[in-house]
Amino acid sequence: MSTTQAPPLRQITGFRNFWLSRAVSGLGSAITTVALPVLVFQESHSPLLVSLVAAAGTLPYLAFGLIAGAVADRMDRRTLMIVTDCLSALSLASIPAAWALDILTVTHVVVVAFLSSSLSLFFDAGVYGFIPDIVGKDKLTQANSAIYGAETVVRIAGNAVAGALIALMNPVGTLALDALSFACSALFIRAVTNVAFRPAGSGGKRPGFRESVTEGLRFLADHRTLRTMTVVGTLQSFSGGAIVGQLVVFADRVLGIHGSDGRIGLLYMAWSAGGIGGSLLLPRLRKRFEAFPLLLGVLPIGALLGLVVVVTTDWRISLVALAAWGTAYLVVLVNTMTYSQEVTPSELQGRVNTTRRMLSSGLGVPLGALVASSITVSVGIRAGMATAVVSIALAAVVVWVVQLRRLLSPAAEA
């Protein structure tokens, strides 16, 4: 181990600029998360179209997940992120422009929602390899926690002020602010200069596109621990989709929080605020535990906290349990991502991590929401919410079975 004292993150200029880009863009996107559905409903009065806007946030992972990873590993990641930020700014700015010209349609808004989410996917594909290049793999836990913590804070702030901004500026005006935030993000990333371009195949013959995608899939499939943690991440994302998708119904039917009661906002804020706690807690946990053993304790704790939420009828207990559950959720999320970045070669970062994200966000979240809502309709809301608990409990069983097999058969593991 090197004895040279590495500088803290705040003194690394490249990371500071990248952190600012994520904070600024995250704030704008948090406002848009509220403004886009409101705009679509105002223009169409169609719940189906509002659902399409929500689905646009996850569909790109299934449609372009493998492609985005291969693209990110074949070109300069910094350039990719700047280009996608600029295109996101232009696509969102097209809505207020069309509105000003009185040619705005609901189809236009839905297309922009899908396009913006797709561009964000390509941006994220570049991020996975970009952060290790800025801070080094030894500071990945602190860097990822700082970024996710900041994004959680601005998401809460953005959601909180979105209603007031919509009232003052109408939904179209708030989208102009998000377009500006993407332009600012591009400028901050342009200021990150302490990274080198290392494309896939730079040491020899460049692989074809299909071969490039297959190479990333093969690495993920062959790496036992990462493969297991990907399964765990998908199960946890399933639980996240179930929680968020059914929280309004749970609040209404179990906690007695109806209609426009402001306490529903507190429940959502508690879940998000738990992420802040997780971002502060993870670096301390990783100093004591390796990535995989850390899951042995956090996942069962998350399942128990989820059980508290499901069985309680007191909204105050539910509020506290949701915040603690959100903390455990974020710890697992960032711990898994950090481990993947640590063990994945630089030239494979985009392909491996977008594939992993495709399975979790692209498959786990919508599937969790669909299954939980179906069970709620056929059995009841407690059963629907319990699918989240069962999913996390199953993830805990998976990691414990794998750990016990390692202990009982160390030769096979080696």
C-alpha positions as CSV (number, residue, x, y, z in Angstrom):
1,M,0.0,0.0,0.0
2,S,1.3,3.5,-0.9
3,T,2.3,5.7,2.0
4,T,1.6,8.9,0.1
5,Q,-1.3,10.7,1.6
6,A,-4.0,11.2,-1.0
7,P,-5.8,14.6,-1.0
8,P,-9.4,14.8,0.2
9,L,-12.1,14.8,-2.4
10,R,-12.8,18.5,-2.0
11,Q,-9.3,19.3,-3.0
12,I,-9.5,17.3,-6.3
13,T,-10.5,20.0,-8.8
14,G,-11.9,17.5,-11.3
15,F,-14.1,15.8,-8.8
16,R,-15.3,19.2,-7.4
17,N,-16.4,20.3,-10.9
18,F,-18.1,17.0,-11.6
19,W,-19.9,17.1,-8.2
20,L,-21.2,20.5,-9.1
21,S,-22.4,19.3,-12.4
22,R,-24.4,16.5,-10.8
23,A,-25.9,18.8,-8.1
24,V,-27.0,21.5,-10.6
25,S,-28.4,19.0,-13.1
26,G,-30.0,16.9,-10.4
27,L,-31.9,20.0,-9.0
28,G,-33.3,20.8,-12.5
29,S,-34.3,17.1,-13.1
30,A,-36.0,16.9,-9.7
31,I,-38.2,19.8,-10.7
32,T,-38.9,18.3,-14.1
33,T,-39.9,15.0,-12.5
34,V,-42.9,16.9,-11.1
35,A,-43.5,19.4,-14.0
36,L,-43.6,16.9,-16.9
37,P,-46.5,14.8,-15.6
38,V,-48.4,17.9,-14.6
39,L,-47.9,19.4,-18.0
40,V,-49.1,16.2,-19.8
41,F,-52.1,16.0,-17.6
42,Q,-53.0,19.6,-18.2
43,E,-52.7,19.1,-21.9
44,S,-54.4,15.7,-22.2
45,H,-56.3,14.9,-18.9
46,S,-55.2,11.3,-19.6
47,P,-53.9,9.1,-16.8
48,L,-52.5,6.7,-19.4
49,L,-50.3,9.4,-21.0
50,V,-49.1,10.5,-17.5
51,S,-48.1,6.8,-17.0
52,L,-46.2,6.9,-20.3
53,V,-44.2,9.8,-19.0
54,A,-43.3,7.9,-15.9
55,A,-42.4,4.8,-17.9
56,A,-40.1,6.9,-20.1
57,G,-37.8,7.1,-17.1
58,T,-37.0,3.3,-17.1
59,L,-37.8,2.1,-20.6
60,P,-34.5,3.4,-22.1
61,Y,-32.5,1.0,-19.8
62,L,-34.2,-1.9,-21.5
63,A,-34.1,-0.4,-25.0
64,F,-30.5,1.0,-25.0
65,G,-28.7,-0.4,-21.9
66,L,-26.3,-2.6,-23.8
67,I,-25.8,-0.1,-26.6
68,A,-25.0,2.8,-24.2
69,G,-22.4,0.8,-22.4
70,A,-20.6,-0.1,-25.6
71,V,-20.7,3.5,-26.9
72,A,-19.3,4.8,-23.6
73,D,-16.4,2.4,-23.7
74,R,-15.5,3.2,-27.3
75,M,-15.4,7.0,-27.1
76,D,-14.1,9.7,-24.8
77,R,-16.4,9.6,-21.8
78,R,-16.0,13.3,-21.0
79,T,-17.0,14.2,-24.6
80,L,-19.9,11.8,-24.4
81,M,-21.2,13.4,-21.2
82,I,-20.9,17.0,-22.6
83,V,-22.7,16.1,-25.8
84,T,-25.6,14.3,-24.0
85,D,-26.0,17.2,-21.6
86,C,-26.2,19.7,-24.5
87,L,-28.7,17.5,-26.3
88,S,-30.7,17.2,-23.2
89,A,-30.8,21.0,-22.8
90,L,-31.9,21.4,-26.4
91,S,-34.6,18.7,-26.2
92,L,-36.1,20.2,-23.0
93,A,-35.8,23.7,-24.4
94,S,-37.9,22.6,-27.4
95,I,-41.0,22.4,-25.1
96,P,-41.1,26.1,-24.1
97,A,-40.1,27.0,-27.6
98,A,-43.0,25.1,-29.1
99,W,-45.3,26.5,-26.4
100,A,-44.3,30.0,-27.3
101,L,-45.1,29.3,-30.9
102,D,-48.4,27.7,-29.9
103,I,-47.5,24.3,-31.6
104,L,-46.9,22.3,-28.5
105,T,-48.6,18.8,-28.4
106,V,-48.8,16.0,-25.9
107,T,-46.9,13.7,-28.3
108,H,-44.0,16.3,-28.3
109,V,-43.8,16.2,-24.5
110,V,-43.9,12.4,-24.3
111,V,-41.2,12.1,-26.9
112,V,-39.0,14.6,-25.0
113,A,-39.5,12.7,-21.8
114,F,-38.3,9.5,-23.5
115,L,-35.4,11.3,-25.3
116,S,-34.2,13.0,-22.1
117,S,-34.2,9.7,-20.2
118,S,-32.4,8.0,-23.0
119,L,-29.7,10.7,-23.1
120,S,-29.4,10.4,-19.3
121,L,-28.7,6.7,-19.8
122,F,-25.8,7.4,-22.2
123,F,-24.5,10.1,-19.7
124,D,-24.6,7.6,-16.9
125,A,-22.8,5.0,-19.0
126,G,-19.9,7.5,-19.2
127,V,-20.0,8.3,-15.5
128,Y,-19.2,4.7,-14.4
129,G,-15.7,4.9,-15.8
130,F,-15.3,8.7,-15.5
131,I,-15.4,8.8,-11.7
132,P,-12.6,6.2,-11.2
133,D,-10.5,8.1,-13.6
134,I,-10.9,11.3,-11.6
135,V,-10.5,10.1,-8.0
136,G,-8.9,6.6,-8.4
137,K,-10.4,3.4,-7.2
138,D,-9.3,3.9,-3.6
139,K,-11.7,6.8,-3.2
140,L,-14.7,5.4,-5.0
141,T,-16.8,4.8,-1.9
142,Q,-16.4,8.4,-0.7
143,A,-16.9,9.8,-4.2
144,N,-20.0,7.8,-4.9
145,S,-21.5,8.6,-1.5
146,A,-20.8,12.3,-1.9
147,I,-22.5,12.3,-5.3
148,Y,-25.5,10.3,-4.3
149,G,-25.9,12.3,-1.1
150,A,-25.9,15.5,-3.1
151,E,-28.3,14.2,-5.6
152,T,-30.7,13.1,-2.8
153,V,-30.6,16.5,-1.2
154,V,-31.3,18.4,-4.4
155,R,-34.0,15.9,-5.3
156,I,-35.8,16.6,-2.1
157,A,-35.3,20.3,-2.5
158,G,-36.4,20.2,-6.2
159,N,-39.5,18.2,-5.4
160,A,-40.3,20.5,-2.5
161,V,-40.1,23.7,-4.6
162,A,-41.5,22.3,-7.8
163,G,-45.1,23.0,-6.8
164,A,-44.4,26.7,-6.1
165,L,-42.4,27.1,-9.3
166,I,-45.2,25.5,-11.4
167,A,-47.6,28.0,-9.8
168,L,-45.4,30.9,-10.5
169,M,-44.0,30.0,-14.0
170,N,-46.4,27.2,-15.2
171,P,-44.9,23.7,-16.0
172,V,-43.4,25.0,-19.3
173,G,-41.3,27.6,-17.5
174,T,-39.9,25.1,-15.1
175,L,-38.7,23.0,-18.0
176,A,-36.7,25.9,-19.3
177,L,-34.9,26.0,-15.9
178,D,-34.0,22.3,-16.3
179,A,-32.7,23.0,-19.8
180,L,-30.5,25.7,-18.3
181,S,-29.3,23.3,-15.6
182,F,-28.1,20.8,-18.3
183,A,-26.2,23.5,-20.0
184,C,-24.5,24.5,-16.7
185,S,-23.7,20.8,-16.1
186,A,-22.0,20.6,-19.5
187,L,-19.8,23.6,-18.6
188,F,-18.7,22.1,-15.3
189,I,-17.8,18.8,-17.0
190,R,-15.9,20.7,-19.6
191,A,-13.8,22.1,-16.8
192,V,-12.7,18.6,-15.7
193,T,-9.4,18.2,-17.5
194,N,-7.4,15.7,-15.3
195,V,-8.7,12.6,-17.2
196,A,-7.3,10.6,-20.1
197,F,-9.2,8.9,-22.9
198,R,-8.7,5.1,-22.8
199,P,-11.1,3.5,-25.3
200,A,-11.9,-0.1,-25.5
201,G,-9.3,-2.0,-27.5
202,S,-6.7,0.8,-27.2
203,G,-4.0,-1.8,-26.6
204,G,-4.7,-3.8,-29.8
205,K,-7.3,-4.4,-32.5
206,R,-10.5,-2.6,-31.7
207,P,-13.4,-5.1,-31.3
208,G,-16.6,-4.9,-33.4
209,F,-19.7,-3.5,-31.8
210,R,-21.4,-6.9,-31.2
211,E,-18.1,-8.4,-29.8
212,S,-17.7,-5.3,-27.6
213,V,-21.2,-5.9,-26.1
214,T,-20.6,-9.6,-25.7
215,E,-17.3,-8.9,-23.9
216,G,-19.0,-6.9,-21.2
217,L,-21.8,-9.5,-20.7
218,R,-19.1,-12.2,-20.4
219,F,-17.2,-10.3,-17.7
220,L,-20.4,-9.8,-15.7
221,A,-21.5,-13.5,-16.1
222,D,-18.0,-14.9,-15.2
223,H,-17.4,-12.7,-12.1
224,R,-19.1,-14.7,-9.3
225,T,-19.3,-12.0,-6.7
226,L,-20.4,-9.3,-9.1
227,R,-22.9,-11.6,-10.6
228,T,-24.4,-12.3,-7.2
229,M,-24.5,-8.6,-6.3
230,T,-26.2,-7.9,-9.6
231,V,-29.0,-10.3,-8.6
232,V,-29.2,-8.7,-5.2
233,G,-29.4,-5.3,-6.8
234,T,-32.2,-6.4,-9.1
235,L,-34.2,-7.8,-6.2
236,Q,-33.7,-4.6,-4.2
237,S,-34.7,-2.4,-7.1
238,F,-37.8,-4.6,-7.4
239,S,-38.6,-3.7,-3.8
240,G,-38.0,0.0,-4.5
241,G,-40.5,-0.1,-7.4
242,A,-43.0,-1.8,-5.1
243,I,-42.6,0.8,-2.3
244,V,-42.8,4.0,-4.4
245,G,-45.5,2.6,-6.6
246,Q,-47.8,1.7,-3.7
247,L,-47.0,4.3,-1.1
248,V,-49.9,6.6,-1.9
249,V,-52.4,3.7,-1.7
250,F,-50.7,2.4,1.6
251,A,-51.0,5.9,3.1
252,D,-54.6,6.2,2.2
253,R,-55.9,2.7,3.2
254,V,-53.6,1.9,6.2
255,L,-52.2,5.1,7.6
256,G,-55.3,7.2,7.2
257,I,-53.6,9.9,5.1
258,H,-56.1,10.8,2.4
259,G,-56.2,13.1,-0.6
260,S,-54.2,16.3,-0.3
261,D,-53.1,15.6,3.3
262,G,-49.5,17.1,3.5
263,R,-48.3,14.1,5.5
264,I,-48.0,12.1,2.2
265,G,-45.2,14.4,1.2
266,L,-43.5,13.7,4.5
267,L,-43.5,10.0,3.7
268,Y,-41.9,10.5,0.4
269,M,-39.4,12.9,1.9
270,A,-38.6,10.3,4.6
271,W,-37.8,7.7,2.0
272,S,-35.5,10.1,0.1
273,A,-34.0,11.5,3.3
274,G,-32.9,8.0,4.2
275,G,-30.7,8.2,1.2
276,I,-28.8,11.0,2.8
277,G,-28.1,8.9,5.9
278,G,-27.0,6.1,3.7
279,S,-24.5,8.3,1.8
280,L,-23.0,9.4,5.1
281,L,-23.0,5.9,6.6
282,L,-21.5,3.9,3.7
283,P,-17.9,5.2,3.8
284,R,-17.7,4.4,7.5
285,L,-19.1,0.9,6.9
286,R,-16.7,0.2,4.0
287,K,-13.7,1.0,6.3
288,R,-14.8,-1.9,8.5
289,F,-16.3,-4.3,6.0
290,E,-15.6,-5.5,2.5
291,A,-18.4,-5.0,-0.1
292,F,-20.0,-8.5,0.0
293,P,-19.8,-9.1,3.8
294,L,-21.5,-5.7,4.3
295,L,-24.6,-7.0,2.6
296,L,-24.9,-9.9,5.1
297,G,-26.0,-7.4,7.8
298,V,-27.6,-4.6,5.8
299,L,-30.1,-6.7,3.8
300,P,-31.7,-8.4,6.8
301,I,-31.9,-5.1,8.6
302,G,-33.6,-3.6,5.6
303,A,-36.1,-6.5,5.5
304,L,-37.0,-6.0,9.2
305,L,-37.5,-2.3,8.7
306,G,-39.8,-3.0,5.7
307,L,-41.8,-5.4,7.9
308,V,-42.2,-2.6,10.5
309,V,-43.6,-0.3,7.8
310,V,-46.0,-3.0,6.5
311,V,-47.5,-4.0,9.9
312,T,-47.8,-0.5,11.5
313,T,-50.9,1.7,11.4
314,D,-49.2,4.7,13.0
315,W,-47.9,7.1,10.4
316,R,-45.2,8.4,12.7
317,I,-43.7,5.0,13.2
318,S,-44.0,4.4,9.4
319,L,-42.2,7.7,8.8
320,V,-39.2,6.7,11.0
321,A,-39.1,3.2,9.6
322,L,-39.2,4.5,6.0
323,A,-36.3,6.8,6.6
324,A,-34.2,4.0,8.2
325,W,-35.3,1.6,5.3
326,G,-34.2,4.3,2.8
327,T,-30.8,4.4,4.5
328,A,-30.3,0.7,4.2
329,Y,-31.6,0.8,0.6
330,L,-29.0,3.5,-0.4
331,V,-26.2,1.7,1.3
332,V,-26.8,-1.5,-0.7
333,L,-27.3,0.6,-3.9
334,V,-24.0,2.6,-3.7
335,N,-22.1,-0.3,-2.2
336,T,-23.0,-2.5,-5.2
337,M,-22.1,0.2,-7.7
338,T,-18.8,1.0,-6.0
339,Y,-17.8,-2.7,-5.9
340,S,-18.6,-3.0,-9.6
341,Q,-16.4,0.0,-10.5
342,E,-13.6,-1.4,-8.3
343,V,-13.4,-4.8,-9.9
344,T,-14.2,-3.9,-13.5
345,P,-11.3,-2.9,-15.9
346,S,-11.4,0.7,-17.1
347,E,-12.2,-0.3,-20.7
348,L,-15.2,-2.3,-19.6
349,Q,-16.8,0.1,-17.1
350,G,-19.6,1.4,-19.4
351,R,-20.7,-2.0,-20.7
352,V,-20.6,-3.9,-17.4
353,N,-22.3,-1.2,-15.3
354,T,-25.0,-0.3,-17.8
355,T,-25.9,-4.0,-18.1
356,R,-26.1,-4.2,-14.3
357,R,-28.2,-1.0,-14.2
358,M,-30.4,-2.3,-17.0
359,L,-31.3,-5.3,-14.9
360,S,-31.9,-3.3,-11.7
361,S,-33.5,0.0,-12.9
362,G,-34.8,-1.2,-16.3
363,L,-36.2,-4.5,-15.1
364,G,-36.4,-4.5,-11.3
365,V,-38.2,-1.2,-10.7
366,P,-41.0,-1.5,-13.2
367,L,-41.5,-5.2,-12.5
368,G,-41.7,-4.4,-8.7
369,A,-44.3,-1.7,-9.3
370,L,-46.4,-4.0,-11.6
371,V,-46.3,-7.0,-9.3
372,A,-47.1,-5.0,-6.2
373,S,-50.0,-3.2,-7.8
374,S,-51.4,-6.4,-9.1
375,I,-51.2,-8.1,-5.7
376,T,-52.8,-5.0,-4.1
377,V,-55.7,-5.2,-6.4
378,S,-56.3,-8.9,-5.9
379,V,-55.3,-9.4,-2.3
380,G,-54.9,-6.0,-0.5
381,I,-52.5,-3.2,0.1
382,R,-50.5,-4.8,2.9
383,A,-49.8,-7.8,0.7
384,G,-48.8,-5.5,-2.1
385,M,-46.3,-3.6,0.1
386,A,-45.1,-6.9,1.5
387,T,-43.7,-7.9,-1.9
388,A,-41.0,-5.3,-1.2
389,V,-40.1,-7.0,2.1
390,V,-40.2,-10.5,0.5
391,S,-37.8,-9.3,-2.3
392,I,-35.3,-7.9,0.2
393,A,-35.5,-11.0,2.4
394,L,-34.9,-13.1,-0.7
395,A,-31.8,-11.0,-1.5
396,A,-30.6,-11.6,2.1
397,V,-31.1,-15.3,1.7
398,V,-29.0,-15.2,-1.6
399,V,-26.0,-13.5,0.0
400,W,-26.1,-15.7,3.1
401,V,-26.3,-18.9,1.0
402,V,-23.4,-17.8,-1.1
403,Q,-21.4,-16.8,2.0
404,L,-22.1,-20.2,3.7
405,R,-21.0,-22.0,0.5
406,R,-17.8,-20.1,0.6
407,L,-17.1,-21.0,4.2
408,L,-18.0,-24.7,3.7
409,S,-16.2,-25.0,0.3
410,P,-13.2,-22.6,0.3
411,A,-11.5,-24.7,-2.4
412,A,-14.4,-24.4,-4.8
413,E,-14.5,-20.7,-4.2
414,A,-10.8,-20.3,-5.0
